Amino acid sequence: MFALSLFKVFSAHILVCSALIQQPLTVQPEATGEPLVFGMSTALTGPAADLGFEMRAGVLAAFDEANRNGGINGRPLHLISYDDGYEPSATVPNMRRLIQQDQVLGVIGNVGTPTAVAALPIVCKEMTPFIFAYSGAGVLRREKPDPCVINYRASYAEETEMMVDALIEHAGISPQEIGFFTQRDAYGDAGFAGGIRALKRHGIEDNSFIAHGRYERNSSAVENAIADLLLAPIPPRAVVMVGTYAPCAKAILLAKEAGLEAIFLNVSFVGATSLAKALGDQGDGVIVTQVVPHILSDLPLVKEYRQAMRFDDKKRALSFPSLEGYIAGRILCLGLQQTNAEISRPAVIHSLIGLGKFDIGLGIPLLLAKGKQQASHNIWPTVNKNGKVLPFEWNDFNK
């Protein structure tokens, strides 16, 4: 019953495999050719489940929109998704099943850095496109990019570097007064590395005294991490957070209870809407950087996103992760529409890298080319206020 309800909510074009339970696939009459099948291993259970459902919903909205308009040369786009619970040990069999059994053309929109680390050797060995993962980790952005890895979003390092620069240049906080709260894995380490790089640009030579609390993935045991921040030699006036929404919310509430007066800043992966909901009336002033524009923006693509998301349900909730998923789906469709070759795994990679400089209505140019395999480097800050996630400008610190 659970899998069937998900099937009805998200799309008639999806093969939903929550807890590895599959449902029959149906196709809109507008696109009736042989389907183009893509896969996703994502968090549909556990503390990052909101991100998994929302990212998938955005990809599906883009696929459904394309299918209503005839698909890709008459061929409908389909998505097979499996639940990995944000655990690498579950990602590995999911990826092998998608690539070897389901024969997907590519894997799109996987959620998470530790799961991406587990997936990467498999997709590279099989030369399967690993596209637009919901992760800003450096492992997906090597100096010499992996041929099969193509990203949309800015990196976590870019997000935390921007935060540190803004705190120092606009909020009047000294480099020594910036602390970190991070997940103890590749995701947390990626964000922390970017922040430390920025601090070094601002004169910090020894970062050993910088306040830094860490917690375990898929855990809400954040008490020791908060204690590390509170007991730091220099109490932080700002805390850069690299985690998921539940532990980050708990950490902010505990820190406030303990009397830590600080600005709390989160990277995009936290899920701004979920974080705001978890914080309630204690969330005012919490900043979240985004790698997409605001969901209520008047930009052409964001308007199209809202229309696509609410095509079947006018009251359907919007979110930053689902907008990112929609962008991922739209870029994939754009690439596929411009290829004249038989669509195969190599053709998917070639079509996307061949896009060059392009504009899909985000108000900024995007770029995908060989060796330039991250389409966007833009970051949009937001702030929580009265339970809502609102646009924010860094110079607002001075107001």
C-alpha positions in Angstrom: 0.0 0.0 0.0 2.9 2.4 0.9 4.6 1.9 -2.5 1.3 2.1 -4.3 0.5 5.5 -2.7 3.9 6.9 -3.6 3.3 5.7 -7.2 0.1 7.6 -7.4 1.6 10.8 -5.9 4.7 11.2 -7.9 4.0 10.0 -11.4 2.6 7.5 -13.8 6.0 7.4 -15.5 8.0 6.2 -12.5 9.0 2.7 -11.5 9.1 3.3 -7.7 11.3 0.9 -5.7 11.0 2.2 -2.2 12.5 -0.7 -0.1 13.1 -2.4 -3.4 9.4 -2.9 -4.2 8.6 -2.3 -7.9 5.3 -1.2 -9.5 4.2 -1.5 -13.1 5.2 1.3 -15.5 2.7 3.3 -17.6 3.2 5.9 -20.2 1.3 9.0 -21.3 0.1 8.7 -24.9 2.0 11.8 -26.0 5.3 9.9 -26.0 4.8 6.2 -27.1 8.2 5.1 -28.4 10.7 2.9 -26.7 11.4 4.4 -23.3 14.7 6.1 -22.3 15.3 4.7 -18.8 17.4 6.5 -16.2 18.0 5.4 -12.6 18.4 6.9 -9.2 19.7 5.5 -5.8 18.5 7.9 -3.2 17.3 8.4 0.4 13.6 7.5 0.7 14.0 6.5 4.3 16.1 7.9 7.2 17.1 11.4 8.1 17.7 12.6 4.6 14.5 11.2 3.2 13.0 14.6 2.6 15.8 15.4 0.2 15.5 12.1 -1.6 11.7 12.5 -2.2 12.0 16.2 -3.2 14.9 15.7 -5.6 13.1 12.8 -7.2 9.9 14.8 -7.5 11.8 17.5 -9.4 13.4 15.1 -11.8 10.0 13.5 -12.4 8.3 16.9 -13.0 10.8 17.6 -15.7 10.4 14.1 -17.2 6.6 14.3 -17.1 6.7 17.8 -18.8 8.9 16.4 -21.5 6.7 13.4 -22.0 3.6 15.5 -22.3 5.4 17.3 -25.2 6.4 14.2 -27.1 9.4 13.0 -25.1 12.7 12.9 -26.8 11.8 12.3 -30.5 8.7 10.5 -29.4 10.5 8.4 -26.8 9.3 8.8 -23.2 11.6 9.3 -20.3 11.3 6.9 -17.4 12.9 6.8 -13.9 13.7 3.8 -11.8 14.5 4.7 -8.2 15.8 2.6 -5.3 16.0 3.5 -1.6 19.5 3.6 -0.1 18.5 5.3 3.2 21.6 7.6 2.8 23.8 4.6 3.6 26.7 3.7 1.2 26.2 0.0 2.0 22.8 0.1 0.3 23.9 2.3 -2.6 26.3 -0.3 -3.9 23.7 -3.1 -4.7 21.3 -0.4 -5.9 23.8 0.9 -8.4 24.7 -2.6 -9.7 21.1 -3.4 -10.1 20.4 -0.2 -12.0 23.4 -0.6 -14.3 23.6 -4.3 -14.9 20.0 -5.5 -14.5 17.9 -2.5 -15.4 20.3 -1.3 -18.1 19.7 2.4 -17.4 21.2 4.9 -19.7 22.5 6.9 -16.8 22.1 7.6 -13.1 20.6 11.0 -12.3 20.1 13.0 -9.0 21.5 10.6 -6.4 21.4 12.2 -3.0 24.4 12.4 -0.8 28.2 12.5 -0.6 29.0 9.2 1.2 26.7 7.4 -1.2 28.3 9.1 -4.2 31.7 7.9 -2.9 30.3 4.4 -2.9 28.7 4.8 -6.4 31.7 6.4 -8.1 33.9 3.3 -8.7 30.9 1.4 -10.1 29.8 4.0 -12.6 33.4 4.6 -13.7 34.1 0.9 -14.3 30.8 0.6 -16.2 31.2 4.0 -18.0 27.7 4.9 -16.9 26.8 8.6 -16.8 26.6 9.8 -13.2 24.8 13.1 -13.7 23.6 16.0 -11.5 24.0 14.3 -8.1 22.6 16.2 -5.1 26.1 16.6 -3.7 28.7 19.3 -3.8 31.6 17.1 -2.8 35.1 17.4 -4.2 35.2 13.7 -5.1 32.8 14.5 -7.9 34.9 17.5 -9.0 38.4 16.3 -9.5 40.9 18.6 -11.2 40.9 16.1 -14.1 37.2 15.2 -14.1 36.0 11.6 -14.3 34.6 11.3 -17.9 31.2 9.9 -16.7 30.6 12.5 -13.9 28.7 15.7 -14.8 27.5 18.1 -12.1 25.0 21.0 -12.1 25.5 22.5 -8.6 28.2 24.6 -7.0 30.4 22.7 -4.6 30.2 22.6 -0.8 33.6 24.2 -0.7 32.3 27.1 -2.8 29.3 27.5 -0.4 31.4 27.5 2.8 34.1 29.8 1.3 31.4 32.3 0.4 30.0 32.1 3.9 33.4 32.7 5.5 34.1 35.6 3.1 30.7 37.2 3.9 31.0 36.8 7.7 34.4 38.6 7.6 33.6 41.2 5.0 30.0 42.0 5.8 29.2 40.8 9.4 32.3 42.1 11.1 33.3 38.7 12.5 37.0 37.9 12.8 38.4 34.7 11.2 39.2 33.3 14.7 35.5 33.7 15.7 34.1 31.3 13.0 33.5 27.8 14.1 32.2 24.6 12.3 29.7 21.9 12.9 30.1 19.1 10.4 29.0 15.5 9.7 31.9 13.1 10.2 32.3 11.8 6.6 33.3 13.0 3.2 30.3 15.4 3.0 31.3 17.2 6.2 35.0 17.2 5.3 34.3 18.8 1.9 32.5 21.7 3.4 35.0 22.1 6.2 37.9 22.1 3.7 36.4 25.0 1.8 35.8 27.0 5.0 39.4 26.5 6.1 40.7 27.5 2.7 38.8 30.8 3.0 40.1 31.3 6.5 43.7 30.9 5.3 43.1 33.5 2.7 42.0 35.8 5.5 45.2 35.2 7.5 44.6 32.1 9.6 47.9 30.1 9.5 47.1 27.6 12.3 43.5 26.2 12.2 44.0 23.8 15.1 42.3 26.3 17.5 39.3 26.8 15.3 36.1 25.6 17.0 34.9 22.4 15.3 32.2 19.9 16.4 31.5 16.7 14.5 28.7 14.2 14.6 28.1 10.8 13.0 26.1 10.4 9.8 22.4 9.2 10.3 22.6 10.2 13.9 21.1 13.0 16.1 23.7 12.5 18.8 25.1 16.1 18.5 25.7 16.8 22.2 29.5 16.2 22.1 29.8 18.3 19.0 28.0 21.3 20.6 30.2 20.8 23.7 33.3 21.1 21.5 32.0 24.5 20.2 31.1 25.8 23.7 34.5 24.8 25.2 36.6 26.2 22.3 39.4 28.6 23.3 37.7 31.3 21.3 33.8 31.0 21.5 32.4 31.2 17.9 30.3 34.1 16.9 29.3 32.3 13.7 29.0 28.5 13.1 29.2 27.1 9.6 27.2 23.9 9.5 27.6 21.0 7.1 25.0 18.4 7.9 21.4 17.2 7.4 18.4 19.1 8.7 17.5 17.0 11.8 20.9 17.0 13.5 21.6 20.6 12.5 18.2 21.7 13.9 18.9 19.9 17.2 22.4 21.4 17.3 21.1 24.9 16.8 18.5 24.5 19.5 21.0 23.0 22.0 23.5 25.8 21.3 20.9 28.4 21.9 19.8 26.8 25.1 23.4 26.8 26.3 23.7 30.5 25.6 25.8 30.5 22.5 25.0 33.7 20.6 26.1 33.0 17.1 25.0 33.3 13.5 24.2 29.8 12.2 24.9 29.1 8.5 24.0 25.9 6.6 25.0 24.6 3.2 22.3 23.7 0.7 22.2 20.0 1.4 20.6 20.7 4.8 17.2 21.2 3.1 16.1 24.7 4.0 12.4 24.1 4.3 12.8 21.0 6.4 15.3 22.8 8.6 12.9 25.8 9.1 10.1 23.4 10.0 12.3 21.6 12.5 13.4 24.8 14.1 10.0 26.4 14.4 10.1 29.8 16.1 13.7 29.4 17.0 14.8 29.5 13.4 14.8 33.2 12.7 18.2 34.4 11.3 19.5 31.0 10.4 21.1 31.3 6.9 21.1 28.6 4.2 23.0 29.0 1.0 21.3 27.6 -2.1 22.6 26.4 -5.4 19.3 27.3 -7.2 17.3 30.6 -7.2 14.5 31.1 -4.8 11.5 28.9 -5.5 9.2 31.9 -5.8 11.5 33.8 -8.2 10.1 35.3 -11.4 12.9 33.8 -13.5 11.5 32.0 -16.5 12.7 28.5 -15.6 11.5 28.8 -12.0 8.0 29.8 -13.3 8.1 26.7 -15.5 9.2 24.6 -12.5 6.2 25.7 -10.5 3.8 25.0 -13.3 5.4 21.5 -13.9 5.3 20.6 -10.2 1.7 21.6 -9.8 0.4 20.2 -13.2 -1.6 17.5 -11.4 -1.8 19.1 -7.9 -2.2 22.9 -7.6 -1.3 22.7 -3.9 1.8 20.6 -4.2 4.6 21.8 -2.0 7.6 23.5 -3.6 11.2 23.2 -2.4 14.8 24.0 -3.3 15.7 20.3 -3.7 12.8 19.7 -6.1 13.8 22.8 -8.1 17.3 21.4 -8.3 15.9 18.0 -9.5 13.8 19.9 -12.1 16.9 21.8 -13.4 18.7 18.4 -13.6 15.9 16.9 -15.7 15.7 19.9 -17.9 19.4 20.0 -18.7 19.4 16.3 -19.4 16.4 16.8 -21.8 18.2 19.7 -23.5 21.3 17.5 -24.1 19.3 14.6 -25.4 17.3 16.8 -27.8 20.5 18.0 -29.4 21.9 14.6 -30.2 21.4 12.9 -33.6 23.1 9.7 -32.6 21.5 6.6 -31.2 21.0 7.3 -27.5 23.4 5.2 -25.5 25.4 5.7 -22.3 28.3 7.3 -24.2 25.9 9.4 -26.2 24.3 10.8 -23.0 27.8 11.9 -21.8 28.7 13.4 -25.2 25.4 15.2 -25.5 25.7 16.9 -22.1 29.4 17.8 -22.4 28.6 19.1 -25.9 26.2 21.7 -24.6 28.9 24.3 -24.2 27.6 27.6 -22.9 23.8 27.6 -22.6 20.9 29.3 -20.9 17.8 27.5 -19.5 16.2 30.6 -17.9 18.1 30.9 -14.6 19.3 34.4 -15.3 22.9 33.2 -15.5 24.8 31.3 -18.3 25.6 27.7 -17.6 28.6 25.8 -19.1 29.3 22.1 -19.8 32.3 21.1 -21.8 35.1 18.6 -21.7 37.0 19.3 -18.5 34.3 21.8 -17.5 31.9 19.4 -16.0 30.1 21.5 -13.4 27.4 23.7 -15.1 26.9 26.3 -12.3 29.1 28.0 -9.7 26.3 30.3 -8.5 25.1 30.5 -4.9 22.0 32.2 -3.7 21.8 32.9 0.1 18.5 32.6 2.0 17.4 33.3 5.6 14.7 31.9 7.9 12.2 34.4 9.1 8.9 33.7 10.8 9.1 30.1 9.6 9.7 31.0 6.0 12.8 30.8 3.8 13.4 34.2 2.3 16.0 35.6 -0.1 19.0 37.2 1.6 21.8 39.4 0.6 25.2 39.3 2.4 25.2 43.1 2.9 22.0 42.6 4.9 24.3 41.8 7.8 24.9 45.5 8.0 21.2 46.4 8.4 
